[in-house]
Amino acid sequence: MADLFDIPFEEDPGPALASPAQPRPQRQVLTVSELTSGIRAALETGFGELWVEGEISNCRVWNTGHVYFTLKDGGAQVKAVMFRSAHRYLRFKIEDGLKVIARGGLSVYEPKGEYQLVCEHLDPHGRGALQLAFEQLKRKLHAEGLFEEGRKRPLPALPRKIGIVTSLDGAALRDILKVLGRRHPNAHLVIRPTRVQGEGAAGEIARAIAAVAQLDGVDVVIAARGGGSAEDLWAFNEEVVARAVAASPVPVISAVGHEVDVTIADFVADLRAPTPSAAAEMVVSAKEEFCARIERLQGRLHAAARAGLQRRRAAVHLLATRRGLAGWQARLAMQGRHIAELTHALRQSGVALVARRGRELQGRRTRLEAGEVRRRVAAMRGRLVAADGRLSAAARRRRDRAQARLAALAGRLANLSPLAVLARGYAVCWNADRTEIVRRATDVPAGERVRVTLHDGELDCEVRGRYGSDH
């Protein structure tokens, strides 16, 4: 492409300078869009895929999921972008000051005419992406206090129901069941199967922990999986799993991998077990310790009871050998005999007293039946009948007087009622809206409407003429 500045301006050189043998070159005019498009095509095809090392600055994550940042070193900088389709697979968080090696290609952002590096992948400089993501999440959760020992809860002494979150196909479940079956065969287990590795496994693990912990009666939850590589165990390093463990209403034991494997879930969990088998032993160890303590206390109680009984036997034997207490058994027997005699005499006295009171009661009943009780009752009944007759007559007289008075008052009320006046042929004249009674013909002008109330119904009338008392 010829440089635009090499093409002469369109001026007439004059006849002396014109050369008919050499035709004048034609000027090529490009638009800004065409120029930018050509530069972009040259950059994209000329450089291809690149690996660029630099430090991230001015990092911004948009709500669309795209990340815009600047890669710089000591002498230059270049703008870069990682689109959401590539950013969603990144294990660690992009932040300012992070040294990375970016893989991507050059392109041009045409609206601003800026060239930029479109990143397809980022690797932390000097360490792996998984290790960086692990350290970033660890710092974040530690700053929020999720690793504090003060928030860790002790395991229940006697768990009634144990929740297990793991894969049905893994060796972790078999190890846990084997240990629990040997040490606590009557344990109630609730198994929530889930994937423990691969894309989307972290979300399933978090949902499984929340579901098991919410079940009625579950006292402790074991989140477990067998050993593997860092990539295989990575689901337990995800933030969603860590927050599910922290939000669990019951204690959670993290039993992931082998003893050398450490995950974020181990730091957040209430207790970390080096292996799934060790987690099962930790759950039932509290039961064994509790039962052993009961046995020890039971033995101590029996020993204390035996020792106390021996001391009291020895004290009784010592007292029995003293002079003042000699023959106490005979005296105790005599006292027992005397008590038995008093008890018999008291029983005989009570029987005699009851018999005497019974005879007295029977005599009084006989005297009452032979008395004038019936005659007195008959006289009282007669007086009651007479009083009832007088009361009924008085009530009737009072009722008749009340009815007569009510009838008189009703008649007077009927005579004073406006309805009675209307019934005799009179009427009441109101203004049009029935808010005022018309008493004079001069109060209503001609042409105005009035309402006339009769004994039965009402008339809507129009005033056509007025006639005063002088007409």
Summary of the structure (lengths in Angstrom):
residues: 471
radius of gyration: 56.0
end to end distance: 121.4
largest distance: 178.0
contacts: 1198
relative contact order: 0.05
helix: 49%
strand: 18%
